[in-house]
Amino acid sequence: MSVDQESKPEHDGGALPLYVLFPLGALCLGALAQPWATQSLWTYLPLMAITAFVFLCYTSCFHETAHHTLSNSESFSVIVGRCLGTLMFTPYSTYRESHIRHHAYLNKPTDFELWPYSDPDAPLWFRRAFVWVDLLFGVLSSPAVYGRTYLCKSSPIRRPEVRRTIAWEYVLIFGFWGAVIGIAAWQNWWFQLLTVWVIPHWVAGIMQTGRKLTEHLGMASYDPLMGTRTVGGANWFTRFCTWMNFDIFVHGPHHRHPRLGHTELIDKMASYTQMTTAEFPLYPSYTRAALNMFPSLFRNPGVGVNVGAKLPGPEKLNDVDIFVSDVSQQIISEEDLETTA
């Protein structure tokens, strides 16, 4: 499949949550910037929590831009992705390259996005320590993990033109945040920067890492449907939060069909449950899924080989540099599939 073929997405351009999030985010930030917002914790905390949730939703929007499924325009996804990546200290191209391989090599040692949980060379003591750093300081650990994907000797990002693009994206990030810090120092706006941006961003990082761990931690299978936790949404609140996050909570079908638009994922999961008697890791709420994951935070924070899977077999494709229509059929070897549809 060529990049041109990937640019013909299998979706209807489900960007509607973005147009809800943009004014909502602007409203929340504007409210937090007002003096009355910080005069009482009872005023500040609810506003901050709503803002943090909106920031979480923007990480899901960032995810959509990497898939070029934010709209039928690839350039629109790239522009929005670079803007969001700059705010999140993560170069858009690094994230996209890492995320492509996260889909292709889910839970395998070459899944750089789930490092160190997927790395068989990462000792248990290190993973037990890192998972709490990751959870509590995801705003820093996540950019560090993606930076490692770009900088480490075994980096899968080898194409010179992509590496040059990432370097320029880092220049943009450092330039933008250097200007922000400079203005804050000049105007003595440190308190405003802390209350309006740093604290909500930190809380959103905890929520984002919690989402990542809930969907992946403790999962051994390399099969997209069996190796991720999927939340179906049995009540309106879960369904609303799922929609605001571009249905990323419906994680199994998304992993199997990375080019499928988020509006179609719930129906795709329903079709799989009707086609087979296999018991998928499917949960009616995010709380139930998180409770299933919770023991792994203490016992064994890992995926794949680190939680008992056999070393993966050879892939059908030697390398993957674009998202495919069906990971199971196009990439994963038969010996690594525990369920087929």
C-alpha positions as CSV (number, residue, x, y, z in Angstrom):
1,M,0.0,0.0,0.0
2,S,1.3,3.4,-0.9
3,V,1.0,6.6,1.1
4,D,-1.4,7.8,-1.6
5,Q,-3.6,4.8,-0.9
6,E,-3.5,5.6,2.8
7,S,-4.7,9.1,2.1
8,K,-8.0,7.7,0.8
9,P,-9.3,7.0,4.3
10,E,-12.1,4.6,5.3
11,H,-14.1,7.1,7.2
12,D,-16.6,9.9,7.0
13,G,-14.5,12.7,8.5
14,G,-15.7,12.6,12.1
15,A,-14.3,16.0,13.2
16,L,-17.4,17.2,15.1
17,P,-15.9,16.7,18.6
18,L,-13.1,19.1,17.6
19,Y,-15.6,21.9,16.9
20,V,-17.1,21.3,20.3
21,L,-13.8,21.2,22.0
22,F,-12.2,24.3,20.5
23,P,-14.7,26.8,21.9
24,L,-15.1,24.9,25.1
25,G,-11.4,24.9,25.7
26,A,-11.1,28.6,24.9
27,L,-14.0,29.3,27.3
28,C,-12.3,27.3,30.1
29,L,-8.9,28.9,29.6
30,G,-10.5,32.3,29.5
31,A,-12.4,31.6,32.7
32,L,-9.3,30.3,34.5
33,A,-7.4,33.5,33.6
34,Q,-9.9,35.7,35.5
35,P,-8.9,36.8,39.0
36,W,-12.2,35.4,40.5
37,A,-11.3,31.9,39.3
38,T,-8.5,31.5,41.8
39,Q,-10.0,33.3,44.8
40,S,-11.5,30.1,46.0
41,L,-10.6,26.4,45.6
42,W,-14.3,25.7,45.3
43,T,-14.3,27.8,42.2
44,Y,-11.0,26.9,40.8
45,L,-11.1,23.1,41.2
46,P,-14.3,22.5,39.1
47,L,-13.1,24.8,36.4
48,M,-9.6,23.2,36.4
49,A,-11.1,19.7,36.2
50,I,-13.3,20.6,33.2
51,T,-10.3,22.2,31.5
52,A,-8.2,19.1,32.2
53,F,-10.8,16.9,30.7
54,V,-10.9,19.1,27.6
55,F,-7.1,18.8,27.4
56,L,-7.5,15.0,27.6
57,C,-9.9,15.2,24.7
58,Y,-7.3,17.1,22.7
59,T,-4.8,14.3,23.2
60,S,-7.4,12.1,21.6
61,C,-7.8,14.7,18.8
62,F,-4.0,14.5,18.4
63,H,-4.3,10.8,18.0
64,E,-6.8,11.3,15.2
65,T,-4.5,13.6,13.4
66,A,-1.8,11.0,13.4
67,H,-4.2,8.6,11.6
68,H,-5.2,11.4,9.1
69,T,-8.8,10.6,10.1
70,L,-9.7,13.9,11.6
71,S,-11.2,14.9,8.3
72,N,-11.0,14.0,4.6
73,S,-8.2,16.5,4.3
74,E,-4.8,15.1,5.2
75,S,-3.3,18.6,5.3
76,F,-5.9,19.6,7.9
77,S,-4.9,16.7,10.1
78,V,-1.2,17.6,9.8
79,I,-1.8,21.3,10.6
80,V,-3.9,20.5,13.7
81,G,-1.5,17.8,14.7
82,R,1.5,20.1,14.6
83,C,-0.3,22.7,16.6
84,L,-1.4,20.2,19.3
85,G,2.0,18.5,19.3
86,T,3.7,21.8,20.0
87,L,1.5,22.4,23.0
88,M,2.2,18.9,24.3
89,F,6.0,19.0,23.8
90,T,5.7,16.1,21.3
91,P,6.7,16.5,17.6
92,Y,3.8,15.4,15.4
93,S,5.9,13.3,13.1
94,T,7.5,11.4,16.0
95,Y,4.1,10.6,17.3
96,R,2.8,9.5,14.0
97,E,5.8,7.3,13.2
98,S,5.7,5.7,16.7
99,H,2.0,5.2,16.6
100,I,2.1,3.5,13.2
101,R,4.4,0.9,14.7
102,H,2.3,0.7,17.9
103,H,-0.6,-0.6,15.7
104,A,1.7,-2.9,13.6
105,Y,3.6,-4.4,16.5
106,L,1.1,-4.1,19.4
107,N,2.5,-5.4,22.7
108,K,5.7,-6.6,21.0
109,P,9.3,-5.6,21.9
110,T,9.2,-3.3,18.8
111,D,6.2,-1.4,20.2
112,F,8.2,1.7,21.2
113,E,5.1,3.5,22.3
114,L,4.6,1.1,25.1
115,W,8.2,1.2,26.3
116,P,9.3,0.1,28.9
117,Y,6.2,-2.2,29.4
118,S,6.8,-4.0,26.1
119,D,10.6,-4.2,26.4
120,P,11.8,-7.7,27.6
121,D,15.1,-6.1,28.6
122,A,13.4,-3.7,31.1
123,P,13.6,-5.4,34.5
124,L,10.5,-5.7,36.7
125,W,11.8,-3.3,39.3
126,F,12.3,-0.6,36.7
127,R,8.9,-1.1,35.2
128,R,7.3,-1.0,38.7
129,A,9.1,2.3,39.4
130,F,8.5,3.8,35.9
131,V,4.7,3.1,35.9
132,W,4.2,5.5,38.8
133,V,6.4,8.2,37.2
134,D,4.4,7.6,34.0
135,L,1.1,7.9,35.8
136,L,1.8,10.8,38.0
137,F,4.0,12.8,35.6
138,G,2.7,11.8,32.2
139,V,3.0,15.4,31.0
140,L,6.7,14.8,31.0
141,S,7.1,11.0,30.6
142,S,5.1,10.8,27.4
143,P,7.2,13.3,25.5
144,A,10.3,11.5,26.9
145,V,9.1,8.2,25.5
146,Y,8.4,9.6,22.1
147,G,11.8,11.4,22.2
148,R,13.4,8.1,23.0
149,T,11.8,6.6,19.9
150,Y,13.5,9.3,17.8
151,L,16.9,9.5,19.6
152,C,17.7,5.9,20.6
153,K,20.2,3.9,18.5
154,S,17.5,1.3,17.6
155,S,15.1,4.0,16.5
156,P,12.7,2.7,13.8
157,I,12.5,6.2,12.3
158,R,15.2,5.9,9.6
159,R,14.1,8.0,6.7
160,P,16.2,11.1,6.5
161,E,13.4,13.4,5.4
162,V,11.2,12.3,8.3
163,R,14.1,12.8,10.8
164,R,14.7,16.3,9.4
165,T,11.0,17.1,9.7
166,I,11.1,16.0,13.4
167,A,14.1,18.1,14.0
168,W,12.3,21.2,12.7
169,E,9.2,20.3,14.8
170,Y,11.5,20.2,17.9
171,V,12.8,23.7,16.9
172,L,9.2,24.9,16.8
173,I,8.4,23.4,20.2
174,F,11.4,24.9,21.9
175,G,10.9,28.3,20.1
176,F,7.2,28.5,21.1
177,W,7.7,27.5,24.7
178,G,10.8,29.7,25.0
179,A,8.7,32.6,24.0
180,V,5.9,31.7,26.4
181,I,8.4,31.4,29.3
182,G,10.1,34.7,28.2
183,I,6.8,36.6,28.2
184,A,5.8,35.1,31.6
185,A,9.1,36.2,33.1
186,W,8.8,39.7,31.5
187,Q,5.2,40.3,32.7
188,N,5.6,38.3,35.9
189,W,2.8,36.0,34.9
190,W,4.1,32.9,36.7
191,F,1.0,32.4,38.8
192,Q,-1.2,32.7,35.7
193,L,0.9,30.2,33.8
194,L,0.7,27.8,36.7
195,T,-3.0,28.0,37.3
196,V,-4.3,28.4,33.7
197,W,-2.0,26.0,32.0
198,V,0.5,23.9,34.1
199,I,-1.9,22.4,36.6
200,P,-4.7,21.5,34.1
201,H,-2.1,20.1,31.7
202,W,-0.5,18.0,34.6
203,V,-3.9,16.6,35.6
204,A,-4.7,15.9,31.9
205,G,-1.4,14.0,31.7
206,I,-2.5,11.8,34.6
207,M,-5.8,11.1,32.9
208,Q,-4.1,10.4,29.5
209,T,-1.6,8.0,31.0
210,G,-4.4,6.3,33.0
211,R,-6.2,5.8,29.7
212,K,-3.2,4.3,28.1
213,L,-2.5,2.0,31.0
214,T,-6.2,0.9,31.2
215,E,-6.3,0.0,27.6
216,H,-2.9,-1.9,27.5
217,L,-1.3,-2.8,30.8
218,G,-1.3,-6.5,31.6
219,M,-2.4,-7.6,28.1
220,A,-0.3,-10.4,26.6
221,S,-1.9,-11.0,23.3
222,Y,-0.6,-9.6,20.0
223,D,-4.1,-9.8,18.5
224,P,-5.7,-6.3,18.3
225,L,-9.0,-7.4,19.7
226,M,-7.6,-9.6,22.5
227,G,-4.6,-7.5,23.3
228,T,-6.4,-4.4,24.3
229,R,-9.3,-3.5,26.6
230,T,-12.3,-2.1,24.8
231,V,-15.0,0.0,26.5
232,G,-18.4,-0.3,24.9
233,G,-20.3,2.3,27.0
234,A,-23.4,1.0,28.7
235,N,-24.6,4.4,29.9
236,W,-24.9,7.9,28.5
237,F,-22.0,9.3,30.5
238,T,-19.5,6.8,29.2
239,R,-20.9,7.1,25.7
240,F,-20.6,10.9,25.9
241,C,-17.0,10.8,27.2
242,T,-16.2,8.2,24.5
243,W,-17.6,10.5,21.8
244,M,-15.7,13.5,23.1
245,N,-12.5,11.5,22.9
246,F,-13.2,10.4,19.3
247,D,-14.2,6.9,20.4
248,I,-10.7,5.9,21.3
249,F,-12.1,4.0,24.2
250,V,-13.4,1.5,21.6
251,H,-9.8,0.4,21.4
252,G,-9.8,-3.1,20.0
253,P,-11.5,-2.4,16.7
254,H,-9.5,0.8,16.4
255,H,-6.3,-1.3,16.7
256,R,-7.4,-3.8,14.2
257,H,-8.6,-1.2,11.7
258,P,-6.4,1.9,12.1
259,R,-7.8,3.7,9.1
260,L,-11.5,3.3,10.1
261,G,-13.2,6.5,11.3
262,H,-14.0,6.7,15.0
263,T,-17.8,7.0,14.3
264,E,-17.8,3.4,12.9
265,L,-15.8,1.7,15.7
266,I,-18.8,0.8,18.0
267,D,-20.7,-0.9,15.1
268,K,-17.5,-2.8,14.2
269,M,-17.1,-4.1,17.7
270,A,-20.8,-5.2,17.7
271,S,-20.2,-7.1,14.4
272,Y,-17.2,-9.0,15.9
273,T,-19.2,-10.0,19.0
274,Q,-21.9,-11.4,16.8
275,M,-19.6,-13.3,14.5
276,T,-17.7,-15.3,17.1
277,T,-18.2,-16.8,20.6
278,A,-14.8,-15.6,21.7
279,E,-14.8,-13.6,24.9
280,F,-13.2,-10.3,24.1
281,P,-11.9,-8.0,26.9
282,L,-15.0,-5.8,26.5
283,Y,-16.2,-3.6,29.4
284,P,-19.4,-1.6,29.9
285,S,-17.6,1.3,31.6
286,Y,-14.1,2.7,31.9
287,T,-14.2,2.1,35.6
288,R,-14.6,-1.7,35.1
289,A,-11.8,-1.7,32.6
290,A,-9.5,0.3,35.0
291,L,-10.3,-2.1,37.9
292,N,-9.3,-5.0,35.7
293,M,-6.0,-3.3,34.9
294,F,-5.3,-2.0,38.5
295,P,-3.5,-5.1,39.9
296,S,-0.9,-4.8,37.1
297,L,0.2,-1.5,38.4
298,F,1.7,-3.3,41.4
299,R,2.3,-6.9,40.3
300,N,3.8,-6.7,36.9
301,P,3.5,-3.5,34.8
302,G,4.0,-5.0,31.4
303,V,2.6,-6.2,28.1
304,G,3.3,-9.0,25.7
305,V,6.5,-11.0,26.6
306,N,6.7,-9.3,30.0
307,V,3.4,-10.8,31.0
308,G,3.9,-14.3,29.7
309,A,3.4,-14.1,25.9
310,K,5.8,-16.1,23.6
311,L,8.3,-14.2,21.5
312,P,6.4,-13.0,18.4
313,G,6.8,-14.7,15.1
314,P,7.8,-13.0,11.9
315,E,5.6,-10.3,10.5
316,K,4.0,-10.6,7.0
317,L,5.6,-7.2,6.2
318,N,9.2,-6.5,6.9
319,D,8.5,-2.9,7.8
320,V,5.5,-0.7,8.2
321,D,5.6,3.0,7.5
322,I,1.9,3.7,7.0
323,F,-1.4,2.7,8.6
324,V,-3.1,-0.3,7.0
325,S,-6.7,-1.2,6.7
326,D,-6.6,-4.4,8.7
327,V,-3.6,-5.1,11.0
328,S,-4.5,-8.7,11.6
329,Q,-4.8,-9.7,8.0
330,Q,-2.0,-7.5,6.6
331,I,0.8,-7.6,9.2
332,I,0.4,-10.1,12.1
333,S,1.6,-13.7,11.5
334,E,-1.0,-16.4,12.0
335,E,0.9,-17.8,15.0
336,D,0.5,-14.5,16.8
337,L,-3.3,-14.4,16.4
338,E,-5.4,-15.9,19.1
339,T,-8.7,-15.0,17.5
340,T,-9.8,-14.4,14.0
341,A,-12.9,-13.1,12.4
